[in-house]
Amino acid sequence: MKKLFYEKVGRRYRPVYEYDNELLDAFPKGTHIVMCYPGGSSRRYNIDANYAAMIAAGRVAEDAVCQAIIKAAELRPKKTPLTERQRLAWQELKESFGDDLFSLNGASTRDIAEAGVQAMQVEAEKLMQNSAVRQAYEQFQLMCALTKGQNS
């Protein structure tokens, strides 16, 4: 449904723009992912279709990935404490610094990325318990196998 909006210029009203609900919700050429959830929606435009499953899993697992990254990014001593006293001292340091402890030293990028990937795998395993999701994934794998090598 199109609507015209007007602006008063002097003593007259002149059309300034047109609002078209269908036009705004239209998609450009390409492959896109749309996720709807309570209170909103998310759209990813012009994605590589080969990565659609991974992108969708990433969006579903976003909170779990963030929590895994936070856990992986926790500070830790360069070497494992050798004594019980050192371990207790480190625990006390963590408790006394609280959230400020994160600004002292960080985990490697590799550790953080691995934690994110592992969280995605856990979330994917949870989703695969649903028979409809498992069937859709098997069909996706079949299509990949059938089309493999056609784009080379």
N, CA and C atoms as an extended XYZ file, in Angstrom:
456
Properties=species:S:1:pos:R:3:atomname:S:1:resname:S:1:resid:I:1 pbc="F F F"
N         0.849       -1.177        0.000 N   MET     1
C         0.000        0.000        0.000 CA  MET     1
C         0.894        1.240        0.000 C   MET     1
N         0.707        2.063       -0.981 N   LYS     2
C         1.516        3.276       -1.088 CA  LYS     2
C         0.829        4.435       -0.373 C   LYS     2
N         1.650        5.271        0.262 N   LYS     3
C         1.143        6.474        0.918 CA  LYS     3
C         2.029        7.635        0.515 C   LYS     3
N         1.414        8.774        0.283 N   LEU     4
C         2.163        9.997       -0.014 CA  LEU     4
C         2.234       10.847        1.244 C   LEU     4
N         3.405       11.402        1.476 N   PHE     5
C         3.586       12.311        2.597 CA  PHE     5
C         3.891       13.704        2.055 C   PHE     5
N         3.275       14.700        2.693 N   TYR     6
C         3.378       16.077        2.221 CA  TYR     6
C         4.070       16.950        3.257 C   TYR     6
N         4.647       18.055        2.762 N   GLU     7
C         5.289       19.045        3.611 CA  GLU     7
C         4.686       20.401        3.246 C   GLU     7
N         4.438       21.224        4.267 N   LYS     8
C         3.871       22.537        4.008 CA  LYS     8
C         4.986       23.484        3.594 C   LYS     8
N         4.847       24.049        2.419 N   VAL     9
C         5.806       25.022        1.895 CA  VAL     9
C         5.007       26.294        1.605 C   VAL     9
N         5.237       27.299        2.441 N   GLY    10
C         4.440       28.516        2.295 CA  GLY    10
C         3.000       28.216        2.679 C   GLY    10
N         2.078       28.468        1.726 N   ARG    11
C         0.662       28.213        2.002 CA  ARG    11
C         0.194       26.904        1.366 C   ARG    11
N         1.092       26.204        0.686 N   ARG    12
C         0.699       24.978       -0.029 CA  ARG    12
C         1.387       23.744        0.556 C   ARG    12
N         0.777       22.629        0.314 N   TYR    13
C         1.373       21.341        0.680 CA  TYR    13
C         1.919       20.682       -0.577 C   TYR    13
N         3.152       20.238       -0.487 N   ARG    14
C         3.808       19.587       -1.628 CA  ARG    14
C         4.215       18.162       -1.235 C   ARG    14
N         4.065       17.199       -2.155 N   PRO    15
C         4.486       15.830       -1.839 CA  PRO    15
C         6.007       15.763       -1.647 C   PRO    15
N         6.436       15.108       -0.574 N   VAL    16
C         7.872       15.013       -0.310 CA  VAL    16
C         8.407       13.603       -0.581 C   VAL    16
N         7.680       12.608       -0.169 N   TYR    17
C         8.120       11.254       -0.485 CA  TYR    17
C         6.949       10.297       -0.444 C   TYR    17
N         7.219        9.128       -0.987 N   GLU    18
C         6.205        8.096       -1.072 CA  GLU    18
C         6.661        6.910       -0.237 C   GLU    18
N         5.771        6.362        0.535 N   TYR    19
C         6.084        5.198        1.356 CA  TYR    19
C         5.383        3.996        0.748 C   TYR    19
N         6.155        2.975        0.448 N   ASP    20
C         5.603        1.758       -0.136 CA  ASP    20
C         6.045        0.571        0.703 C   ASP    20
N         5.102        0.005        1.426 N   ASN    21
C         5.387       -1.120        2.306 CA  ASN    21
C         6.014       -2.287        1.549 C   ASN    21
N         5.464       -2.646        0.395 N   GLU    22
C         5.975       -3.773       -0.377 CA  GLU    22
C         7.376       -3.498       -0.909 C   GLU    22
N         7.641       -2.268       -1.299 N   LEU    23
C         8.965       -1.921       -1.810 CA  LEU    23
C        10.019       -2.029       -0.707 C   LEU    23
N         9.692       -1.550        0.492 N   LEU    24
C        10.653       -1.594        1.590 CA  LEU    24
C        10.938       -3.019        2.049 C   LEU    24
N         9.962       -3.912        1.909 N   ASP    25
C        10.157       -5.297        2.315 CA  ASP    25
C        10.692       -6.163        1.179 C   ASP    25
N        10.915       -5.604        0.007 N   ALA    26
C        11.421       -6.366       -1.127 CA  ALA    26
C        12.903       -6.660       -0.941 C   ALA    26
N        13.353       -7.726       -1.566 N   PHE    27
C        14.756       -8.114       -1.487 CA  PHE    27
C        15.449       -7.857       -2.813 C   PHE    27
N        16.679       -7.402       -2.770 N   PRO    28
C        17.433       -7.263       -4.022 CA  PRO    28
C        17.859       -8.643       -4.515 C   PRO    28
N        18.397       -8.679       -5.705 N   LYS    29
C        18.862       -9.927       -6.289 CA  LYS    29
C        19.943      -10.525       -5.392 C   LYS    29
N        19.921      -11.828       -5.175 N   GLY    30
C        20.933      -12.493       -4.369 CA  GLY    30
C        20.318      -13.462       -3.386 C   GLY    30
N        21.153      -14.004       -2.522 N   THR    31
C        20.733      -14.954       -1.505 CA  THR    31
C        20.721      -14.236       -0.162 C   THR    31
N        19.620      -14.394        0.566 N   HIS    32
C        19.436      -13.669        1.815 CA  HIS    32
C        18.924      -14.606        2.899 C   HIS    32
N        19.191      -14.261        4.154 N   ILE    33
C        18.652      -14.991        5.304 CA  ILE    33
C        17.811      -14.021        6.116 C   ILE    33
N        16.599      -14.451        6.462 N   VAL    34
C        15.717      -13.655        7.309 CA  VAL    34
C        15.394      -14.498        8.538 C   VAL    34
N        15.607      -13.915        9.716 N   MET    35
C        15.241      -14.576       10.963 CA  MET    35
C        14.259      -13.679       11.698 C   MET    35
N        13.125      -14.231       12.089 N   CYS    36
C        12.126      -13.489       12.858 CA  CYS    36
C        12.099      -14.049       14.273 C   CYS    36
N        12.026      -13.170       15.243 N   TYR    37
C        12.008      -13.556       16.639 CA  TYR    37
C        11.142      -12.564       17.379 C   TYR    37
N        10.704      -12.907       18.598 N   PRO    38
C         9.841      -11.983       19.336 CA  PRO    38
C        10.505      -10.609       19.475 C   PRO    38
N         9.836       -9.596       19.015 N   GLY    39
C        10.343       -8.236       19.150 CA  GLY    39
C        11.194       -7.752       17.993 C   GLY    39
N        11.382       -8.543       16.951 N   GLY    40
C        12.183       -8.047       15.831 CA  GLY    40
C        12.503       -9.094       14.794 C   GLY    40
N        13.406       -8.714       13.923 N   SER    41
C        13.865       -9.621       12.874 CA  SER    41
C        15.280       -9.231       12.474 C   SER    41
N        15.955      -10.143       11.820 N   SER    42
C        17.322       -9.924       11.385 CA  SER    42
C        17.418      -10.338        9.928 C   SER    42
N        18.096       -9.541        9.126 N   ARG    43
C        18.267       -9.859        7.709 CA  ARG    43
C        19.726       -9.776        7.342 C   ARG    43
N        20.192      -10.748        6.600 N   ARG    44
C        21.546      -10.761        6.060 CA  ARG    44
C        21.412      -10.833        4.552 C   ARG    44
N        21.957       -9.852        3.873 N   TYR    45
C        21.817       -9.752        2.424 CA  TYR    45
C        23.069      -10.244        1.707 C   TYR    45
N        22.856      -10.733        0.504 N   ASN    46
C        23.926      -11.141       -0.405 CA  ASN    46
C        24.959      -12.043        0.257 C   ASN    46
N        24.469      -13.110        0.859 N   ILE    47
C        25.377      -14.065        1.480 CA  ILE    47
C        25.786      -15.110        0.450 C   ILE    47
N        26.872      -15.794        0.703 N   ASP    48
C        27.283      -16.921       -0.115 CA  ASP    48
C        26.398      -18.093        0.290 C   ASP    48
N        25.645      -18.650       -0.645 N   ALA    49
C        24.705      -19.724       -0.337 CA  ALA    49
C        25.399      -20.921        0.309 C   ALA    49
N        26.664      -21.131       -0.004 N   ASN    50
C        27.395      -22.247        0.594 CA  ASN    50
C        27.543      -22.087        2.100 C   ASN    50
N        27.455      -20.853        2.584 N   TYR    51
C        27.624      -20.598        4.013 CA  TYR    51
C        26.301      -20.322        4.722 C   TYR    51
N        25.183      -20.518        4.051 N   ALA    52
C        23.883      -20.198        4.636 CA  ALA    52
C        23.645      -20.952        5.939 C   ALA    52
N        23.947      -22.241        5.954 N   ALA    53
C        23.720      -23.031        7.164 CA  ALA    53
C        24.580      -22.530        8.315 C   ALA    53
N        25.829      -22.193        8.026 N   MET    54
C        26.738      -21.712        9.069 CA  MET    54
C        26.299      -20.343        9.584 C   MET    54
N        25.866      -19.468        8.675 N   ILE    55
C        25.415      -18.134        9.084 CA  ILE    55
C        24.161      -18.247        9.946 C   ILE    55
N        23.216      -19.090        9.511 N   ALA    56
C        21.987      -19.268       10.285 CA  ALA    56
C        22.296      -19.860       11.656 C   ALA    56
N        23.183      -20.855       11.702 N   ALA    57
C        23.565      -21.451       12.989 CA  ALA    57
C        24.235      -20.409       13.876 C   ALA    57
N        25.058      -19.564       13.268 N   GLY    58
C        25.721      -18.511       14.023 CA  GLY    58
C        24.735      -17.530       14.632 C   GLY    58
N        23.702      -17.189       13.877 N   ARG    59
C        22.693      -16.265       14.398 CA  ARG    59
C        21.910      -16.908       15.541 C   ARG    59
N        21.566      -18.192       15.388 N   VAL    60
C        20.827      -18.893       16.432 CA  VAL    60
C        21.688      -19.030       17.684 C   VAL    60
N        22.974      -19.294       17.488 N   ALA    61
C        23.877      -19.564       18.607 CA  ALA    61
C        24.598      -18.322       19.110 C   ALA    61
N        24.181      -17.140       18.675 N   GLU    62
C        24.911      -15.911       18.996 CA  GLU    62
C        25.149      -15.729       20.495 C   GLU    62
N        24.132      -15.926       21.315 N   ASP    63
C        24.302      -15.746       22.763 CA  ASP    63
C        25.273      -16.774       23.333 C   ASP    63
N        25.124      -18.024       22.899 N   ALA    64
C        26.024      -19.079       23.397 CA  ALA    64
C        27.464      -18.799       22.964 C   ALA    64
N        27.643      -18.293       21.736 N   VAL    65
C        28.985      -17.962       21.245 CA  VAL    65
C        29.582      -16.834       22.089 C   VAL    65
N        28.782      -15.810       22.375 N   CYS    66
C        29.273      -14.700       23.200 CA  CYS    66
C        29.703      -15.192       24.577 C   CYS    66
N        28.900      -16.062       25.185 N   GLN    67
C        29.257      -16.584       26.503 CA  GLN    67
C        30.540      -17.416       26.443 C   GLN    67
N        30.689      -18.207       25.368 N   ALA    68
C        31.902      -19.013       25.224 CA  ALA    68
C        33.125      -18.130       25.022 C   ALA    68
N        32.972      -17.051       24.273 N   ILE    69
C        34.091      -16.128       24.043 CA  ILE    69
C        34.473      -15.427       25.343 C   ILE    69
N        33.475      -15.008       26.119 N   ILE    70
C        33.767      -14.371       27.406 CA  ILE    70
C        34.538      -15.337       28.297 C   ILE    70
N        34.092      -16.587       28.350 N   LYS    71
C        34.778      -17.592       29.182 CA  LYS    71
C        36.195      -17.835       28.679 C   LYS    71
N        36.373      -17.937       27.349 N   ALA    72
C        37.704      -18.186       26.787 CA  ALA    72
C        38.631      -16.991       26.970 C   ALA    72
N        38.063      -15.787       27.073 N   ALA    73
C        38.880      -14.585       27.185 CA  ALA    73
C        39.252      -14.249       28.628 C   ALA    73
N        38.800      -15.067       29.577 N   GLU    74
C        39.164      -14.817       30.972 CA  GLU    74
C        40.679      -14.840       31.124 C   GLU    74
N        41.164      -13.993       31.977 N   LEU    75
C        42.604      -13.947       32.212 CA  LEU    75
C        43.060      -15.166       32.983 C   LEU    75
N        44.249      -15.582       32.679 N   ARG    76
C        44.863      -16.678       33.406 CA  ARG    76
C        46.366      -16.453       33.403 C   ARG    76
N        47.047      -16.996       34.374 N   PRO    77
C        48.502      -16.803       34.405 CA  PRO    77
C        49.144      -17.494       33.199 C   PRO    77
N        50.340      -17.002       32.804 N   LYS    78
C        51.029      -17.600       31.663 CA  LYS    78
C        51.335      -19.070       31.907 C   LYS    78
N        51.718      -19.408       33.144 N   LYS    79
C        51.971      -20.801       33.490 CA  LYS    79
C        50.937      -21.218       34.527 C   LYS    79
N        50.670      -22.489       34.563 N   THR    80
C        49.760      -23.002       35.575 CA  THR    80
C        50.414      -22.826       36.941 C   THR    80
N        49.681      -22.254       37.917 N   PRO    81
C        50.270      -22.102       39.249 CA  PRO    81
C        50.742      -23.452       39.791 C   PRO    81
N        51.922      -23.441       40.398 N   LEU    82
C        52.523      -24.687       40.846 CA  LEU    82
C        52.083      -25.073       42.255 C   LEU    82
N        51.738      -24.100       43.052 N   THR    83
C        51.410      -24.402       44.438 CA  THR    83
C        49.960      -24.031       44.734 C   THR    83
N        49.438      -24.604       45.805 N   GLU    84
C        48.078      -24.284       46.244 CA  GLU    84
C        47.989      -22.804       46.623 C   GLU    84
N        49.043      -22.276       47.218 N   ARG    85
C        49.070      -20.862       47.615 CA  ARG    85
C        48.948      -19.951       46.386 C   ARG    85
N        49.680      -20.295       45.299 N   GLN    86
C        49.597      -19.500       44.065 CA  GLN    86
C        48.184      -19.572       43.475 C   GLN    86
N        47.590      -20.756       43.490 N   ARG    87
C        46.236      -20.916       42.960 CA  ARG    87
C        45.242      -20.081       43.758 C   ARG    87
N        45.357      -20.109       45.067 N   LEU    88
C        44.474      -19.316       45.924 CA  LEU    88
C        44.694      -17.824       45.707 C   LEU    88
N        45.949      -17.413       45.540 N   ALA    89
C        46.260      -15.997       45.291 CA  ALA    89
C        45.638      -15.550       43.962 C   ALA    89
N        45.715      -16.397       42.955 N   TRP    90
C        45.128      -16.052       41.652 CA  TRP    90
C        43.608      -15.944       41.778 C   TRP    90
N        42.996      -16.876       42.504 N   GLN    91
C        41.548      -16.830       42.711 CA  GLN    91
C        41.161      -15.544       43.434 C   GLN    91
N        41.927      -15.137       44.419 N   GLU    92
C        41.670      -13.899       45.159 CA  GLU    92
C        41.792      -12.689       44.241 C   GLU    92
N        42.805      -12.707       43.347 N   LEU    93
C        42.981      -11.620       42.382 CA  LEU    93
C        41.751      -11.501       41.483 C   LEU    93
N        41.264      -12.644       40.998 N   LYS    94
C        40.078      -12.641       40.135 CA  LYS    94
C        38.871      -12.056       40.855 C   LYS    94
N        38.688      -12.454       42.089 N   GLU    95
C        37.537      -11.973       42.855 CA  GLU    95
C        37.642      -10.489       43.167 C   GLU    95
N        38.850      -10.014       43.519 N   SER    96
C        38.989       -8.610       43.891 CA  SER    96
C        38.930       -7.679       42.685 C   SER    96
N        39.408       -8.110       41.516 N   PHE    97
C        39.355       -7.256       40.331 CA  PHE    97
C        37.994       -7.290       39.664 C   PHE    97
N        37.259       -8.376       39.772 N   GLY    98
C        35.945       -8.470       39.133 CA  GLY    98
C        36.065       -8.301       37.622 C   GLY    98
N        35.196       -7.481       37.044 N   ASP    99
C        35.202       -7.269       35.596 CA  ASP    99
C        36.455       -6.548       35.103 C   ASP    99
N        37.125       -5.796       35.980 N   ASP   100
C        38.350       -5.097       35.570 CA  ASP   100
C        39.489       -6.056       35.255 C   ASP   100
N        39.378       -7.285       35.673 N   LEU   101
C        40.414       -8.272       35.401 CA  LEU   101
C        40.591       -8.488       33.894 C   LEU   101
N        39.510       -8.296       33.120 N   PHE   102
C        39.574       -8.521       31.677 CA  PHE   102
C        40.486       -7.527       30.964 C   PHE   102
N        40.772       -6.398       31.582 N   SER   103
C        41.610       -5.404       30.914 CA  SER   103
C        43.103       -5.634       31.145 C   SER   103
N        43.459       -6.623       31.945 N   LEU   104
C        44.866       -6.851       32.236 CA  LEU   104
C        45.606       -7.567       31.106 C   LEU   104
N        45.042       -8.652       30.615 N   ASN   105
C        45.701       -9.465       29.592 CA  ASN   105
C        44.633      -10.327       28.951 C   ASN   105
N        44.765      -10.611       27.695 N   GLY   106
C        43.721      -11.361       27.030 CA  GLY   106
C        44.176      -12.692       26.493 C   GLY   106
N        43.201      -13.521       26.154 N   ALA   107
C        43.471      -14.814       25.525 CA  ALA   107
C        43.862      -14.587       24.068 C   ALA   107
N        44.421      -15.613       23.470 N   SER   108
C        44.806      -15.491       22.062 CA  SER   108
C        43.563      -15.496       21.181 C   SER   108
N        43.693      -14.926       20.025 N   THR   109
C        42.589      -14.906       19.062 CA  THR   109
C        42.168      -16.323       18.714 C   THR   109
N        43.136      -17.215       18.607 N   ARG   110
C        42.861      -18.611       18.280 CA  ARG   110
C        41.973      -19.256       19.351 C   ARG   110
N        42.297      -19.036       20.629 N   ASP   111
C        41.493      -19.599       21.717 CA  ASP   111
C        40.056      -19.081       21.667 C   ASP   111
N        39.917      -17.795       21.404 N   ILE   112
C        38.585      -17.190       21.355 CA  ILE   112
C        37.791      -17.742       20.174 C   ILE   112
N        38.424      -17.854       19.003 N   ALA   113
C        37.742      -18.386       17.825 CA  ALA   113
C        37.325      -19.844       18.046 C   ALA   113
N        38.213      -20.626       18.640 N   GLU   114
C        37.880      -22.027       18.905 CA  GLU   114
C        36.706      -22.143       19.870 C   GLU   114
N        36.668      -21.284       20.879 N   ALA   115
C        35.552      -21.302       21.825 CA  ALA   115
C        34.245      -20.972       21.104 C   ALA   115
N        34.297      -20.014       20.182 N   GLY   116
C        33.102      -19.669       19.413 CA  GLY   116
C        32.641      -20.812       18.534 C   GLY   116
N        33.568      -21.462       17.856 N   VAL   117
C        33.219      -22.591       16.983 CA  VAL   117
C        32.658      -23.745       17.813 C   VAL   117
N        33.269      -24.014       18.952 N   GLN   118
C        32.766      -25.096       19.814 CA  GLN   118
C        31.348      -24.792       20.302 C   GLN   118
N        31.084      -23.536       20.643 N   ALA   119
C        29.734      -23.161       21.080 CA  ALA   119
C        28.736      -23.353       19.943 C   ALA   119
N        29.147      -23.028       18.714 N   MET   120
C        28.263      -23.242       17.568 CA  MET   120
C        27.991      -24.729       17.366 C   MET   120
N        28.999      -25.564       17.562 N   GLN   121
C        28.808      -27.004       17.413 CA  GLN   121
C        27.828      -27.539       18.450 C   GLN   121
N        27.945      -27.048       19.678 N   VAL   122
C        27.021      -27.475       20.734 CA  VAL   122
C        25.596      -27.077       20.369 C   VAL   122
N        25.416      -25.839       19.896 N   GLU   123
C        24.087      -25.368       19.519 CA  GLU   123
C        23.552      -26.158       18.324 C   GLU   123
N        24.413      -26.479       17.360 N   ALA   124
C        23.990      -27.263       16.200 CA  ALA   124
C        23.541      -28.655       16.636 C   ALA   124
N        24.265      -29.264       17.585 N   GLU   125
C        23.868      -30.584       18.095 CA  GLU   125
C        22.497      -30.517       18.756 C   GLU   125
N        22.228      -29.440       19.480 N   LYS   126
C        20.907      -29.280       20.102 CA  LYS   126
C        19.831      -29.189       19.026 C   LYS   126
N        20.101      -28.400       17.960 N   LEU   127
C        19.124      -28.246       16.891 CA  LEU   127
C        18.898      -29.550       16.142 C   LEU   127
N        19.949      -30.357       16.004 N   MET   128
C        19.845      -31.616       15.255 CA  MET   128
C        18.990      -32.645       15.974 C   MET   128
N        18.641      -32.419       17.218 N   GLN   129
C        17.754      -33.336       17.932 CA  GLN   129
C        16.328      -33.236       17.403 C   GLN   129
N        16.019      -32.142       16.715 N   ASN   130
C        14.710      -31.967       16.096 CA  ASN   130
C        14.718      -32.699       14.760 C   ASN   130
N        13.750      -33.583       14.552 N   SER   131
C        13.754      -34.407       13.335 CA  SER   131
C        13.603      -33.576       12.067 C   SER   131
N        12.825      -32.479       12.111 N   ALA   132
C        12.655      -31.636       10.929 CA  ALA   132
C        13.968      -30.950       10.552 C   ALA   132
N        14.702      -30.491       11.563 N   VAL   133
C        15.992      -29.845       11.312 CA  VAL   133
C        16.980      -30.864       10.741 C   VAL   133
N        16.993      -32.057       11.331 N   ARG   134
C        17.899      -33.106       10.870 CA  ARG   134
C        17.589      -33.492        9.420 C   ARG   134
N        16.305      -33.616        9.083 N   GLN   135
C        15.911      -33.963        7.719 CA  GLN   135
C        16.307      -32.859        6.739 C   GLN   135
N        16.088      -31.605        7.117 N   ALA   136
C        16.470      -30.489        6.252 CA  ALA   136
C        17.982      -30.474        6.028 C   ALA   136
N        18.747      -30.759        7.072 N   TYR   137
C        20.198      -30.776        6.944 CA  TYR   137
C        20.647      -31.916        6.038 C   TYR   137
N        20.019      -33.086        6.166 N   GLU   138
C        20.365      -34.213        5.291 CA  GLU   138
C        20.068      -33.883        3.828 C   GLU   138
N        18.953      -33.178        3.577 N   GLN   139
C        18.633      -32.761        2.214 CA  GLN   139
C        19.664      -31.746        1.712 C   GLN   139
N        20.086      -30.842        2.591 N   PHE   140
C        21.124      -29.875        2.230 CA  PHE   140
C        22.409      -30.591        1.842 C   PHE   140
N        22.818      -31.595        2.641 N   GLN   141
C        24.024      -32.348        2.333 CA  GLN   141
C        23.898      -33.095        1.004 C   GLN   141
N        22.721      -33.658        0.741 N   LEU   142
C        22.487      -34.360       -0.517 CA  LEU   142
C        22.647      -33.410       -1.697 C   LEU   142
N        22.062      -32.206       -1.594 N   MET   143
C        22.170      -31.215       -2.675 CA  MET   143
C        23.627      -30.808       -2.876 C   MET   143
N        24.368      -30.653       -1.793 N   CYS   144
C        25.789      -30.305       -1.905 CA  CYS   144
C        26.546      -31.405       -2.630 C   CYS   144
N        26.253      -32.647       -2.269 N   ALA   145
C        26.938      -33.773       -2.907 CA  ALA   145
C        26.590      -33.860       -4.392 C   ALA   145
N        25.333      -33.614       -4.722 N   LEU   146
C        24.906      -33.706       -6.124 CA  LEU   146
C        25.486      -32.599       -6.989 C   LEU   146
N        25.691      -31.431       -6.403 N   THR   147
C        26.174      -30.291       -7.190 CA  THR   147
C        27.678      -30.087       -7.066 C   THR   147
N        28.324      -30.895       -6.256 N   LYS   148
C        29.767      -30.738       -6.037 CA  LYS   148
C        30.521      -30.872       -7.367 C   LYS   148
N        31.389      -29.955       -7.617 N   GLY   149
C        32.213      -29.987       -8.823 CA  GLY   149
C        31.571      -29.334      -10.037 C   GLY   149
N        30.293      -28.958       -9.972 N   GLN   150
C        29.657      -28.327      -11.128 CA  GLN   150
C        30.126      -26.894      -11.348 C   GLN   150
N        30.572      -26.236      -10.277 N   ASN   151
C        31.007      -24.837      -10.402 CA  ASN   151
C        32.497      -24.699      -10.612 C   ASN   151
N        33.194      -25.807      -10.790 N   SER   152
C        34.659      -25.743      -10.938 CA  SER   152
C        35.057      -25.406      -12.345 C   SER   152
